[in-house]
Every structure is written in C-alpha cells, then in structure tokens.
Amino acid sequence: MTRQDFLLRLRSGLAGNVPAEEAARLVDYYDEMILDLMEDGRSEADAVAQVGDPNDLVYAAAGTRPLPAPSPTSTLTRRRWRWTLLILGAPLWGSLLLAAACILLSADLILWCVPLTGAGVSFGFLLGGAISVIASPLAVSGAWALALVELGAGFILLGLGMIVVWLTVQITRICWRGHRALFQWGLAQLGRSKAVIA
C-alpha cells in the first residue's frame, strides 16, 4: 500500500467516527511517522506496513470497529433464507391471511346489511301503501269511513316508504364510502406486508 492510499483510507475511516480536529491531527501524525521511517531508509511500502492497518488505527481512535461492507454473497444468502422462511411459514401466515380476508369480507357484508334492510322495509311500505290506495275504492261499497281509513293508511304507508327510500339512499352512500375505505385499508395492509417481505 502506498502512503497516499494509507492516508486516504485513514482519513475516510476517521470521518464521522472522531471529531474533525482529532481526525486531522491523527492523519498528520501518521503521515509524519511514515515520512520519518522513509528518511531512515525504509521503502514506502515497508514504512506504511510498519505503521499498521488503517482500520485498526481507526478502531483504536474511535473505540468502535467499523462495520464491514456487506458482501454480495451475504445479501444473496439472506434473500434465500428469507424466501425459505416465507415458504416454510406459508401454512401459518397463509391461514392468518385467509382469516384476515374472511374478517374483512364479513365486516363488508355486515356493512351492507343496513341498506339491504332499508330497501326491504321501503319496498314493504311502498307496496303496502300502493295496495291500500288501490283497494280503498273497493271498501266504499261497505262503508265510507272504512274506505277513507284505507285510503289514509295507504298514503301514510306511501309517505313512510318514500322517507325510508331517501334514508336508504343516504345510508347506501355512507356504506359505499365505508366499503371503499375498508378495502383501501386492506390493500394498504397487504402492500405494507409485501414491503416488509421484500
């Protein structure tokens, strides 16, 4: 290793591990030491070798050993382990994922029960009101009072049916927003779990 290579490795190793003034002082100190050894008749490579390894000097100055850069084989090995664990754990995480999907689907079905019930009630009111209004002239033959009660009940049922239809439409809008929010949340959770796996 040449003197310049040694100083470059030492400077980059000290950067961020010790204060800048201390790093500059250490670089100057070891540069002076190499130059003194070269003046005593040693070659540049021998002088650098006698001073020592720059990583060991950084460790001595900083008190912590610098982390080695990950090798491509260790990254590949980690990826293989990750896929192996993912495949072997499929019975566990697969059943949990299926259970979560069933819970999400159940929540969605429960959400849609409210507008479905409203639609059924409104259909019953509208149908009963229409039958009552249509059947009221037939009750005239028996008694006028009965015909008027039948007609009034029919209009009341029709009015209630229209109110329930309006409420059902409003609830359906709310349920549709809840449905979208529920599935967007589910897809976000699925995307987040894919990011954790990758």
Summary of the structure (lengths in Angstrom):
residues: 198
radius of gyration: 41.1
end to end distance: 39.8
largest distance: 135.5
contacts: 504
relative contact order: 0.07
helix: 86%
strand: 1%
